[in-house]
Amino acid sequence: MLTDRHSSPRHRWLRAIASGTLAAALMAATLFAPPSSGQAEPSPWRAVAGTDPAPFTAADANTQDTLNELKATLPAGWQSRLAEVKAAAPSVPSEWTEIRDEAIDPSDYVCTSTALRDWLADRIADVDPGVLATLSELGVLDYPAFDALLFETSATPQFFGRDGEFSKVIKENMLDLRRFWDIRSHDIQLVAMHGAMLQDRDRLIRLVAFLFEVDEATAAQLADQITELLASDPDLEKGLNPLFTFNAFAFTGEGDPDPVFSSLPDKIIMGDGIMEGMRALGLRPVAPQAILAHEFGHHIQFEGDLFDSPLTGPEATRRTELMADAFSTYFLAHPRGQAMNRNRLLAATQTFFEVGDCAFTSNNHHGTPLQRQRSAAWAADVANTVRPRGLVLPSLEFAERFDAKLPELVAPDV
């Protein structure tokens, strides 16, 4: 169970990066405020617009008119307000949204690209750079995530995948995860993130009113302009492009000083886009199971107070992400978990390989592709060799074993 220590700035930072969320603070700082010192992080649309651009610039004249109208409607100080919301909800940006942002800005690429990154980049390759830049600046890429976080609950009907194609496997696996692990998990709500919310005028108005603190009439005007912008380029699919839901994350509001977010229930939020991408790579149905179990692993870390360690910066982030990979694969491989065979486990380890990175000096480093694959393989071996067979290790004992193995898992490849 979480303790009062979660309210400390250091622990909130560790909690954030454990779920791949330090990007929230980085995004707020780089998009909406000048750097106070050192080298600024690259703008997420630098490569899109060809320079650090004037946002609200489109190639098409009609679209430019929409952008001008939208800019004129935005309230004074909207950048600061949006930055505050992002910083108050550090779980929304994740390792998956990093891939999304890399697709927008190839200058951020490190290491050899993975098939998942290439797939997403192809899906937005022909989108008007000015439109993409504006959507990024306005935070629209995260609107479905914020909608799910703020307004969706387990009391509302939930389906997973654009057409519900992942609902059965996701819901069944959540039940199995609750049964398998020894943490308090009955209060974790499993909800979906759909791009279709961008086509629902009432939901869009509700979210825009919250994000920008405007009255309903202004929110309606902004929502209509955003809708028009989303319809201006067919590749955006009016918000159904996987770019808008390329995310999955674990959330807890405990210890958050913002009363809006501290009042929210614990959640796991699964986006259509990330599951669609994994399916395109031939990793269905294993990848959705692996992703869900990874996010559940972050809740094990929340409950078990597993963020504190001697490690700092990139090494701290890497540890928490590799541990979540290990929690996931242990569950998938274990005879009392999903008992996956070798071929299915290979697909699970490939899932984590696809989201690895080599940003060794970044505080948001999640581990290289090979390190993530290696951590998953180690966990599968633990599941298959522990005796007596069928014994489920307590989560804290498994974490201790992981920490003892970590130096070997992150050792240089050569």
C-alpha positions in Angstrom: 0.0 0.0 0.0 1.2 3.5 -0.8 2.5 5.6 2.1 2.8 9.3 2.9 6.3 9.2 1.3 4.6 9.3 -2.0 3.8 12.9 -1.5 7.5 13.9 -1.5 8.8 15.5 -4.7 11.5 12.9 -5.1 9.0 10.0 -4.7 6.5 11.6 -7.1 9.3 11.9 -9.6 10.3 8.2 -9.2 6.7 7.2 -9.3 6.3 9.1 -12.6 9.3 7.7 -14.3 8.4 4.2 -13.2 5.4 4.3 -15.5 7.3 6.0 -18.2 6.0 9.4 -17.3 8.9 11.8 -16.8 8.0 13.0 -20.3 5.2 15.0 -18.9 7.5 17.4 -17.1 9.9 17.4 -20.1 7.0 18.1 -22.5 5.7 20.9 -20.4 9.1 22.5 -20.1 10.1 22.2 -23.8 6.8 23.0 -25.4 5.6 25.9 -23.2 8.5 27.5 -21.5 12.1 28.5 -22.3 14.8 26.4 -20.8 16.3 27.8 -17.6 19.7 26.4 -18.2 21.6 23.9 -20.3 20.5 22.6 -23.7 16.8 22.6 -24.4 15.2 19.3 -25.4 14.3 19.3 -29.1 10.9 20.5 -30.0 8.6 17.5 -30.8 7.8 19.0 -34.2 11.3 20.3 -35.3 11.7 17.8 -38.0 8.1 18.0 -39.0 8.1 21.7 -39.8 11.7 21.8 -40.8 12.7 24.1 -38.0 11.5 25.1 -34.6 8.4 26.4 -36.3 5.8 28.9 -36.2 3.0 26.5 -35.2 -0.4 27.2 -36.7 1.0 27.1 -40.2 -0.5 24.8 -42.8 0.2 24.2 -46.5 -3.5 24.4 -47.5 -5.1 27.8 -47.5 -8.5 26.6 -46.1 -6.8 24.7 -43.3 -4.7 27.8 -42.6 -7.9 29.7 -42.1 -9.1 27.1 -39.6 -5.7 27.4 -37.7 -6.0 31.2 -37.6 -9.5 31.0 -36.2 -8.5 28.4 -33.6 -5.5 30.5 -32.5 -7.8 33.6 -32.1 -10.2 31.6 -29.9 -7.7 30.2 -27.5 -7.7 32.1 -24.1 -4.7 34.0 -22.9 -2.3 31.9 -21.0 -3.5 28.6 -22.5 0.0 27.3 -22.9 0.6 27.6 -19.2 -2.7 26.0 -18.3 -2.1 23.0 -20.5 1.4 22.6 -19.1 0.0 22.6 -15.6 -2.5 19.8 -16.5 0.2 17.7 -18.1 2.5 18.1 -15.1 -0.3 17.2 -12.7 -1.0 14.0 -14.6 2.5 12.6 -15.2 1.1 9.1 -16.1 -0.3 10.2 -19.4 3.0 10.5 -21.4 4.6 7.0 -21.4 7.1 4.8 -23.2 4.5 4.4 -25.9 4.0 8.1 -26.4 7.7 8.5 -26.7 7.5 6.3 -29.8 4.7 8.5 -31.1 6.7 11.6 -30.5 9.7 10.1 -32.2 7.5 9.3 -35.2 6.6 13.0 -35.3 10.3 14.1 -34.8 12.8 11.7 -36.3 15.7 13.9 -35.0 15.0 12.2 -31.6 15.8 8.8 -32.9 18.5 6.8 -31.2 19.7 3.3 -32.1 18.3 1.4 -35.1 14.6 2.0 -35.5 12.2 -0.9 -34.6 9.4 -2.2 -36.7 6.8 -0.6 -34.5 8.4 2.8 -34.8 8.5 2.4 -38.6 4.9 1.3 -38.7 3.7 4.4 -36.8 5.9 6.8 -38.8 4.4 5.4 -42.0 0.9 6.1 -40.7 1.6 9.9 -40.5 4.2 10.3 -43.3 1.8 12.3 -45.5 0.1 14.4 -42.9 0.5 18.2 -43.3 3.4 19.1 -41.0 1.8 22.3 -39.9 -1.4 20.5 -38.9 0.6 17.9 -37.0 2.6 20.6 -35.3 -0.5 22.4 -34.2 -2.2 19.3 -32.9 0.9 18.5 -30.9 1.1 22.0 -29.4 -2.6 21.9 -28.4 -2.1 18.6 -26.8 -4.7 16.9 -29.0 -2.5 13.8 -29.4 -3.3 13.2 -25.7 -7.0 14.2 -25.6 -8.2 10.5 -25.7 -5.8 9.7 -22.9 -7.0 12.6 -20.7 -10.6 11.8 -21.5 -10.2 8.2 -20.4 -8.3 9.2 -17.3 -10.7 12.0 -16.2 -14.1 10.6 -17.2 -14.0 6.9 -18.0 -14.7 4.4 -15.2 -15.4 0.8 -14.9 -19.0 1.7 -14.4 -19.3 2.8 -18.0 -19.3 0.1 -20.8 -15.7 -0.7 -21.8 -14.5 -2.4 -25.0 -10.9 -2.7 -26.2 -9.8 -2.2 -29.8 -11.5 0.1 -32.3 -14.2 -2.5 -32.8 -13.8 -4.4 -29.6 -11.6 -7.0 -31.1 -9.3 -7.1 -28.0 -12.0 -7.0 -25.4 -12.1 -10.7 -24.5 -8.4 -11.2 -24.1 -7.9 -7.9 -22.1 -10.8 -8.5 -19.7 -9.9 -12.1 -19.1 -6.2 -11.3 -18.5 -7.1 -8.5 -16.0 -9.1 -11.1 -13.9 -6.1 -13.5 -14.1 -3.7 -10.7 -13.0 -5.8 -9.9 -10.0 -5.8 -13.5 -9.0 -2.1 -14.1 -9.7 -0.4 -11.3 -7.9 -0.5 -10.7 -4.1 -1.3 -6.9 -4.1 -4.5 -5.1 -3.4 -5.9 -4.8 -6.9 -9.7 -4.9 -6.7 -9.7 -1.1 -6.9 -7.8 -0.8 -10.1 -10.2 0.2 -12.9 -9.5 -1.1 -16.4 -10.6 1.4 -19.1 -10.1 2.0 -22.8 -8.8 4.9 -24.8 -10.5 5.4 -28.1 -9.8 8.0 -30.9 -13.6 8.0 -31.5 -13.9 10.4 -28.6 -12.5 13.1 -30.9 -15.6 12.6 -33.0 -18.0 13.0 -30.1 -18.7 16.7 -29.8 -20.0 16.7 -26.2 -17.0 14.8 -24.9 -14.6 17.0 -26.8 -16.3 20.2 -25.4 -16.2 18.7 -21.9 -12.5 18.0 -22.1 -11.5 21.3 -23.8 -13.4 23.2 -21.1 -11.4 21.4 -18.5 -8.0 21.7 -20.2 -8.2 25.4 -21.0 -10.5 26.6 -18.2 -13.0 28.2 -20.6 -16.8 28.6 -20.6 -19.0 26.1 -22.5 -19.5 28.5 -25.5 -15.8 29.0 -26.0 -15.1 25.3 -25.5 -17.7 24.5 -28.1 -16.1 26.9 -30.6 -12.6 25.4 -29.9 -14.0 21.8 -30.2 -15.6 22.6 -33.6 -12.4 24.1 -34.8 -10.3 21.1 -33.7 -12.9 18.8 -35.3 -12.5 20.7 -38.6 -8.7 20.5 -38.3 -8.9 16.7 -37.7 -11.0 16.4 -40.9 -8.7 18.5 -43.0 -6.3 15.7 -43.7 -7.7 12.2 -44.6 -4.7 10.5 -43.1 -5.8 11.7 -39.6 -9.0 9.7 -40.1 -10.9 12.3 -38.0 -9.0 11.2 -34.9 -9.0 7.5 -35.6 -5.4 7.4 -36.7 -3.5 5.3 -34.2 -1.3 8.3 -33.4 -4.1 9.6 -31.1 -4.3 6.4 -29.0 -0.8 5.1 -29.2 -0.5 4.7 -25.4 -1.1 2.5 -22.4 -0.4 3.5 -18.9 -0.9 2.8 -15.2 -2.3 5.6 -13.0 -2.6 6.3 -9.3 -3.5 9.6 -7.8 -2.5 8.8 -4.3 -0.1 11.5 -3.0 -0.8 13.8 -5.9 -1.3 17.4 -4.6 -3.8 18.3 -7.4 -7.2 17.5 -5.9 -8.7 16.6 -9.4 -6.2 13.9 -10.0 -5.8 12.7 -6.4 -9.6 12.0 -6.3 -9.4 9.7 -9.3 -9.4 5.9 -8.8 -6.4 3.8 -9.7 -6.5 2.8 -13.4 -4.9 1.0 -16.2 -5.7 2.7 -19.5 -5.3 0.8 -22.8 -5.2 2.6 -26.1 -6.5 1.3 -29.4 -3.4 2.6 -31.4 -0.8 0.6 -29.5 -2.7 -2.6 -29.9 -3.4 -1.9 -33.5 0.4 -1.4 -34.1 1.3 -4.7 -32.4 -1.3 -6.5 -34.4 0.2 -5.1 -37.6 3.5 -6.6 -36.6 1.9 -10.1 -36.2 2.1 -10.0 -32.3 -1.6 -10.4 -31.7 -3.0 -11.7 -29.2 0.2 -11.9 -27.1 1.2 -8.2 -27.2 -2.0 -6.8 -25.6 -1.6 -9.4 -22.8 2.1 -8.4 -22.4 1.3 -4.7 -22.4 -1.6 -5.1 -19.8 0.6 -7.2 -17.6 3.4 -4.6 -17.8 1.1 -1.8 -16.7 -0.2 -4.0 -13.9 3.5 -4.4 -13.0 3.6 -0.7 -12.4 0.7 -1.0 -9.9 2.7 -3.7 -8.1 5.5 -1.1 -7.9 3.0 1.5 -6.6 1.6 -0.8 -3.9 5.0 -2.3 -3.0 6.9 1.0 -2.8 9.4 -0.4 -5.3 10.6 2.9 -6.7 13.3 3.8 -4.1 16.7 2.5 -5.0 20.3 3.8 -5.0 19.9 4.5 -8.7 19.2 7.9 -10.1 18.4 9.5 -13.5 18.4 7.2 -16.5 19.4 4.2 -14.5 16.4 4.6 -12.1 14.0 4.8 -15.1 15.5 1.8 -16.8 15.3 -0.3 -13.6 11.6 0.4 -13.1 10.7 -0.3 -16.7 12.8 -3.5 -17.0 11.2 -4.7 -13.7 7.7 -4.1 -15.1 8.7 -6.1 -18.2 9.9 -8.9 -15.8 6.6 -8.8 -13.8 4.7 -9.1 -17.1 6.6 -12.0 -18.5 6.7 -13.9 -15.2 2.9 -13.9 -15.2 2.7 -14.8 -18.9 5.1 -17.8 -18.5 4.1 -19.1 -15.1 2.0 -22.3 -15.0 -0.5 -20.5 -12.8 -0.5 -17.4 -14.9 -1.0 -17.7 -18.7 1.3 -20.7 -19.1 2.4 -19.5 -22.5 4.5 -21.8 -24.7 7.9 -20.9 -26.1 6.6 -19.4 -29.4 4.1 -17.2 -27.6 6.7 -16.1 -25.1 8.9 -15.1 -28.0 6.2 -12.8 -29.2 5.9 -11.3 -25.7 9.7 -10.6 -25.5 9.5 -9.1 -29.0 6.8 -6.7 -27.7 9.2 -5.3 -25.2 12.1 -5.3 -27.7 10.0 -3.0 -29.9 9.8 -0.2 -27.3 13.5 -0.2 -26.3 15.7 2.8 -26.7 19.3 3.8 -26.5 18.9 7.3 -24.9 21.4 6.4 -22.3 21.8 10.0 -20.9 18.1 10.8 -20.9 16.1 10.6 -17.6 13.4 8.9 -19.6 15.6 6.0 -20.8 13.6 2.7 -20.6 16.3 0.3 -21.5 17.7 -0.9 -24.8 15.7 -3.3 -27.0 18.1 -6.1 -26.0 17.9 -5.2 -22.3 14.2 -5.3 -22.4 14.1 -8.6 -24.3 16.7 -10.0 -21.9 14.7 -9.0 -18.8 11.6 -10.7 -20.2 13.6 -13.9 -21.0 15.0 -14.0 -17.5 11.6 -13.7 -15.9 10.3 -16.5 -18.1 13.2 -18.7 -16.9 12.4 -17.9 -13.3 8.7 -18.9 -13.9 9.7 -22.2 -15.5 12.4 -23.2 -13.0 11.1 -22.2 -9.6 10.4 -25.2 -7.3 8.0 -26.5 -6.2 6.5 -26.1 -9.7 3.5 -23.9 -9.5 4.8 -21.7 -6.7 4.1 -18.1 -7.3 6.8 -15.9 -5.8 5.6 -13.0 -3.6 5.9 -9.8 -5.6 8.4 -8.3 -3.2 10.6 -11.5 -3.4 10.4 -11.4 -7.2 11.5 -7.8 -7.1 14.4 -8.6 -4.9 15.5 -11.3 -7.3 15.2 -8.9 -10.2 17.3 -6.3 -8.5 20.0 -8.9 -7.8 20.0 -9.8 -11.5 19.8 -6.3 -12.9 23.6 -5.7 -13.2 23.8 -8.7 -15.5 20.7 -7.7 -17.5 22.1 -4.3 -18.3 25.7 -5.4 -18.9 27.2 -4.3 -22.2 26.4 -6.6 -25.2 30.0 -7.0 -26.1 
